[in-house]
């Protein structure tokens, strides 16, 4: 994929160097102490706590966390803890992400304009380990996600390493598919689709509510394919890029994930769709370039 030829978006909010991933790390205790003791006394207290912790052989962060001065540590399941922070958590991948986001902005801007609408661009937040969003706190273990409450996509770049190492789906277009899928959720939010689905889910039993989640996720896959079609038409894809995306779509299908987890495949528990469904709907959007072909709810 020739991502360096795509327009770079200015809507990337890099919170990777903030404590707790941007708003989620500092505990409420420190703010209470500042109010009651003042800045200097709080500094003296923190120095004393850290010193005591070192004498006791404790981590300074653990000591501060015990007093509520920093927030809880982000949690990752065991399968996310293998190996150090990967090679994708760097400026090159930040730049790639910004270029892909910019290209989705251009593609969806044109498509909305063709239908007499104005596309409102989302922001993309980069974080490490944990983050505070308009939808609440989250750790990297949940993977990339979109929050309709603040119109932002959230991404820990280390997920790209997981995509390669854990899911066996390397390549820059596989990574772009992940970004475009989350942008697809933003499109659903703008069109009112996600709001209607979530409202309907409140009235249904769990299995039927899950089935609606699957349709929503598959439509986001199809929308990701619509963007991929646009990139292909402008000569920005290379041979093998489509296969990268399809491999990624297959790897993160609910049935494949359940098999890898060592459990039985339970279709009623699916929330994102089977591997074959995810591949089918991405390919449908990619082949047509038409969002009108992405009506998973009528399929």
C-alpha angles and dihedrals in degrees: 000000000000096000093156088068091057121093113264115236122228091206097090116117109198110204097157094115096047119103109258093007097287118325100351102082109063112078123225090247095076092054092050091050092050089055095049104032106025130235100288096049091048090053090050090049093050092049090049093049092049091048093051090047092054091050089051093047092247127140111256089227091053091051092050091046091053089058093046093248093126130030127254119287117260114260126225125182116245093262090060095052099069114115132353125297103299137245094261094070095089143094095271092060091043087055092047090051091051092050093049091048090050091052092051088051091054095045096048091041089060094044093050091047091053088058095046094257135118118234115225109210118229125222121238117217119204114203143162125234099328139016142183114232135173085263093055135266122328139177128220088257091080090061125221114339144175122229114206091193092070101017093239136134115218122207136172103202090217086075087077088063089050089050089057102035103034102026099033093230111124128169139084094260090054087055091046089052089059092052093044091050091056090046085052088062088053089054089051089051093051091049093048094242098121093048092054092047094050091048091051092047091062089065098049138078115258097261093052092044089053090051090057090049088055091053090049092050094046090052089053087052089052091049088051087055090051089058090046089054090054092051091048093050089055093051096250098126129081131212109285096025094109090051089053091056094045090050090052092047090051094047094055098045113126094241093051092048092049091050092050090049088059096244135115121276107254111185093190088063094053114121101169105031137255122296092255092049093051092049092046096052095044089050091047091056092042094052097044105032085207121123087201088071090061099077096130090165092067095044 
